[in-house]
Amino acid sequence: ASEAANVTIRRADSALKSIDTGYGNDSSVHRQVSELLRQLRDTARSIKLLADFVEQHPEAFIRGKPERTR
């Protein structure tokens, strides 16, 4: 899952560069797609963090989040 997230981030960057070439930097399409790609990058990073955490702590799905002591 971690590698898939990295691939998604690279593809999103590539798509954004392609849109820059085709629609220009100040078009409505460019702004909307840029925002969409930013959200996709953020999502991919979050999934990568989750996948890394689960890889290190697979018991987290069974036990849940531990309570913090004060």
Secondary structure as GFF3:
##gff-version 3
##sequence-region A 1 70
A	DSSP	alpha_helix	2	23	.	.	.	ID=ss1
A	DSSP	alpha_helix	28	56	.	.	.	ID=ss2
A	DSSP	alpha_helix	60	63	.	.	.	ID=ss3
###
